[in-house]
Amino acid sequence: MSEAFNPVDNTRIAFTEVGDGVPLVLVHGSALSRAIWRGFGYVKALRDEYRLILVDLRGHGLSDKPHRQADYRMQLVLDDLLAVFDTAGVDRAHFMGYSFGARAGFSLAASHPERLLSFVSAGGTYRTPAGSVAALFFDDYDAALGSGGMRAFVDGWEKSAGITLDPATTAAFLANDGEAIRAYFRQVEAEPGLDDERIRAISTPTLLLAGTDDRQRYLDSEHAAAIMPNARFVALPGRGHGDTLRPSTGVIEPVREFLASVDRASA
């Protein structure tokens, strides 16, 4: 494991590098960790073609876990990612983000396009996320985190949705700090998102993926592809938000094709 430090607040960001080739930064979604990329098969599928850089977002995995809402502002998250780029000695990289990782990718593409070779958004949106946490999980998530931490959060989610989470997802959630995730979620709800004008200005080659059952992100991704000058949208039939990435079959193929096309064009 490697570490980068945010130059603004000195938050430690954990990341791992696997494989060789053109750098590909992988960033997970809310309350998960970099472990999902290995658990869902992406590391095995891509390590022979790319230098994978798997990042734990602040408040997640093995990165530092501050407890103040203000510590999760998007600008600080972007500073974290740029610190990882710099520590890893990467001037430019492909970037793939899932859910919040994709939201960070939109902001990175809008503010620092010079650092990106391409951007892949999986189940992401650039719009204001107010109300999204309850919609994705359950209405009383904040109270559950405050009273019983991540165990209460997982139990409440499973009960509300009538599901049993897979072991990899459960392990990733339980590895987190409940107070940190609570602060993170509160800031997620407060972030303003990006407007269409900023999205239209993103010329980075972009692939947008969303499940047909992840309705709002499907519509947002379709719209973004229509207004961005160098983007395309691929629908993932029958998938909701939680299973955007799994199984990896059906996702890896368009991602690999897209990345290869960008590499060929820049060769």
N, C-alpha and C positions, 0 to 999 in steps of 0.2 A: 504494500500500500504506500502511496505517496501523499504528500500534503501540500496545499497551497494556502496562503494567508491573505485575506482581504486587506488591501492597503488602507482602507478607510477605518475599519473597526477591529482589525486583526482577527476576525473569525477564521477558524481553521476549517478548511474544506478537504475532505478525504476523496482521493480518486485512485483508480487502478488502471494500469495500461496492459493491454494484451494484444499480441500479434504485431505484424509489421506491415508497412505500406503507407498509403495516404491516410492521414489522421481522420478519424470519425469519432466525434464526441457524442456520447449517449447520456441523456438526462431523463430520469424517471418522473413519475407523477406524485401527487400528494400522498403523504404518509407511507410511501414505499421507500425503496433504496436502490442503489446500483445493482443489488443482487438479482433484481428481476431480469436483467438482460442475460444473465447466465441461466437463471432458473427457467426462463421461457425459450431458451435455445438460440438467442441472437449471437451470443459470444461464439458458440460452436459454429454457427453458420457463416460468420463474417470474419473471424480472426485470421483466416488464411489470406484474406484479400486486403484487410485494412488494419491500421494501428488503432485499436479501439481504446478510447479514453472514457472510462465509466466513472461518473461523478455522483457523489452523495450531496444533494442539496443541503444548505444550512438547515439545521433542525431535524435532519434525517440521517439514518444510517450511522456512520462513524464520524460524521462532521460535528462541529460544535453545535450546541443546542441552546441558544439564548431563549429567555422566557418573556421578553418584551415584544409586544406587537410591532413596534417601530423597527425592530431588528430584521423584519422580513419584508421590508420595502423592495419593490422590484429593482430599483437602482442598485441596492446592495447585492441582490442576487446576480445581476449582470456583472458587478465588480468581482464577485466570486468566480464566475465563469471565465472572465478575462484573466484573473489571477491563475486559474488552472492552465489556460492556454500558455501564459508566460512561463509558469513553472515547468511545464512540459516541453518548453522550447518550440511551441507551435505558432507560426505566424498566421496560418489559415487552415481551416479544417471543415470537413462536412459536419453537420450538426443534425442529430435526430432527437426529438423530444416527444415524450408521451404526456398528454394531459397538461399539468402545470409545466412540465418540461417543454412542451410545445409552446405554451404561452410565453415562457422565457425566451424561446427561440424567435418568436415573432418580434419581441422587443429588442433582442440582440441584432436581428436582421435590419430592423429599423434604425438602430442607433450606431451599430458598428459593422456595417456590411463588408468592410475591408477585411474582417477576420473570418468570413465565411466563404467556403467554396460552394456550399449548397445548404439547403434547409429542408428537413423532412418533418412535417407535423403529423403526429398520430393521435387522433382523438383530441385535437386542440382547437382553441379559438382565440381570437385577439380581442374580443369584445369584453365589456365590463362584466366581471363574474358575480356580481351581487346576487345572492340566492342560490348560487351553484353548489355550494358545499352541502346544504340540506337536500338539494335535489339529487345529488350523487349518492349521499349516504342516508341520513335520516334526520328528522326535524330536531330532535333533542341531542344532537351530537356534542354541542358545547357543554351542556350540563353533564353528559356522560364523561367527557374528558375531565371536567372539573371534579367530579366525585370519585371516579374509579379508574382514571387514566386510560391507557390503550386497551386494557382487557375489557373495561366497560364499553369502550367505543366499539370494539369488534363484536362483543356480545349484542350490543344494541343494534348494530348494523345487520347482523345475521337474523335477529328476531324481527326487525322491521321489514326486511326484504324477503324473509322466509327462505333463506339460503344457508348453505354451509360453505364458507370460503375454502379455497384450496390451500394445502399446507404451505406452499411457497408465499402466497399472499399474506396468510395469517402470520407467518414468521416475520415477514418484512414489517407488517404493522406493529406487532408486539415488540419489536426491537427499538421502537421509538419512545421518546419521552413525552408523556401526555401533556404536560404544561407547555412544552415547546410547540407541539402540534396544535394545541389550542391557540397559542399566540399566532402561529403561522396561518391557521384558518381565518382568524379574525382579520389579518392583513389581506389575505386573499380576497375576502369579501369587500374590502375597502378600496382595492386597486381600481383605477379608472379604466384600464384597458387602452386600446389604440383606436383611433377613428379611421374611417375609410381613406381619408386623404393620406395618412401615413402608410397605410397598407398599399395603396396604389404606387407609392414611391419606392417600394421594395423591388429591386431588380435582381436580387439573388435567385439563382435557379431553385425552384421550390416544388416539392411534392407534398400534396395534402391528402391524408388518408383519414377516413371516418366511416364508422359502421352505419349501415342503413337504419339500425334501431337506436342509434345515438343521435336522435333527431336534430337537436339544436346544433351540435357540433358538425353534423352532416351538412346542414344548411349553411352554417357559417363558413365551413371549408369550401363548399361549392361556390359561395359568393366570393370568397377571397381569391379563388382560382380565376374567377371571371374578371376581377378588377386588377389583379397583379400582372405585370407585363411578361413574366417569365415563370409561370406556375401552371401546374395541372393537378386535377383532382381525380383520385381513384376511390370509388366506393368499395366498402367491405361488406358484402351481402350477409345479412342475418346477425351482424355483430352489434352489441351494445357498447357502452363506454368501458365497462369493466373488462370486457374480453376483446378490446381493440387489438391487443398484441398477441393474444393466444387463441388458437395455436399459431405458431410463427409461420407455418405454411399458409400461403395466401397473402402474407405481408412481406416476408423476406423477398419474394420474387419481384414485385414491383419496386421495392427499395433497391435491391441489387441492380436491377436494370436502369433505374434512374441514376444512381451513383456512377455506374459505369459510363452512362451517356455524358454526364458532366465531366468525368475524367478524360474521356475521349476528346471532348470539345476543347478542353484546356491544355491538351498535350501539345 
